[in-house]
């Protein structure tokens, strides 16, 4: 199975739930549930890739609180620790996620140890194989992270045939200059509808598609769009959703896994929607069962709105 470099963050998630819709006017909520879980987008993607039989190597920074339960969880999940760099004297990153009764979320993120003073040297060591035996990466995924690190990683990672960028919550914080290196580097861009609009305000949407080749745009429970092909993939219904935290990361992992195994992008999106549904049925981003058996299919439609 493929060896995949996943650049981004490791975090603990504090996930709160309240009994009202989340809208622009929300200022004060009373939580009826609060859970702690393992998170960080790069680690969420790695968790799913490992469950699907691949060999993810997350490039992330962890604080003092990584040792113990998170480290044991990583070992149980079969995730390599060769790219997990520990920095003392600080806690790990923290995601504070509030989920309303309508399934909408507000996320506050504390980045923890960013490694801004050392990340380039650490990544170079990782790419050179000094920490993990010199074996090449077959794919690389840039998960959400500080723009300077995302651009720097894109400038240094050259070998993998499959290169995916997921700007995530940083999309609305990027400048036009921040787009150049990641867009020229990746051959698949994965965003949700809100993130796609944020990028399209900075650069022409058609121009982004030409530079990247393929763009996958998710829309929650709505169909997934593959641009510029004009294909849409229906998302299987999840009758009783539990928690949307980490669903996008599960989607990206299954998408990458199918592409690495030679599947089409449409089929990869179908698998991504299925695994995201499993994550939606479980509280937390790294608590659902991950395997290739029984992932639900989805309907694929072309530009003429006919089923493919």
Order of alpha helices (4+ residues) and beta strands (2+ residues): beta-beta-beta-alpha-beta-alpha-beta-beta-beta-alpha-beta-alpha-beta-alpha-beta-alpha-alpha-beta-beta-beta-alpha-alpha-beta
